[in-house]
Amino acid sequence: MQASKMAVAVAIALIPTLVWTQDSKPKPPPQVPTSYSKVDITEPFQVTFDRMKAARPAIEKRQQDLLNQRYDLANRPAQGVTMFRGKPVQGGVRVKLPRGVTWQQLAALSPDEVKSRDLFPAGFLPLSHPNHPEGGMLFPQFHIDEILKQEQRDLNRFDLGFDLPDHILPEFPAPIFLTTHPEMGDVSKGQLLTIDNFYDIFNGLLNPKQIEGLRLLLTPFPQQQFNQTEDRRSARPSRGVTCFDCHSNGHTNGSMGRSSVRTR
């Protein structure tokens, strides 16, 4: 009997926190700035997939329009200048100037004049992510194809593709030279370094500490766009990405990092 009275008393004490009248609804908590995205899933993954895939063409067109407005991305190799493996180096200045202005005219102006006349070349401004609110890693297709071939790990995104043409990107895969063995030349032997081949390539060349560090740089780790959950941008659950997906063979392949803003 005493226990029942106690339960009733507890229930009555809780009533004010559980119910309210129309005149005294609790106010929603104030919105405060945050560096984090919401991670609660509010729709089936297939709905997210279909919605974002349908929006992809318009997003990519908007980015291409921005690139064409700022830059000359034509394939015009410089004569007689190539990268290590023979890929041509693109020649000429590729940033576009405002209409009717030459580089000589721009150079003759003071910084204040450039600012007041709004003549600063847009190509020198930070180049945003193709889908700035979404952000996330984007990889050139040649890198995606090689990783899929070697590791069966798919770095394709269903919502977005890479935006820069291959001919202005570094050669792939990049060579690797060891300061401890300059006589060996390119020790990668023309291969993209991955978790599948790094040991065969470097066993006997690196010490145990170095080869273990290299293993970590080639080990996939989950991140927001590539993981096993529904909060991802890969069609199938993913093992993740590696440090060397952006810095292939310790160089760069033009990949976009996790930040929503990049500079070039």
Protein Blocks (a to p, Z undefined) as FASTA:
>chain_A
ZZmmmmmmmmmmmmmmmgccfklcccdddddddfbdcfbdfbdfklmmmmmmmmmmmmmm
mmmmmmmmmpccbdcddehiacfkopacdedjfbdcdehiafklmmmpcfklmmmnopac
fklpccddfblmngpadddfklmmmmmmmnopafbdfkbccfbdfklpccdddddddfkl
mmnmpaknopacdfklmmmmmgojacfklmmmmmmmmpccddfklccbfbbcbfbacebd
cfklmmgghiaehiacfbfbdcZZ
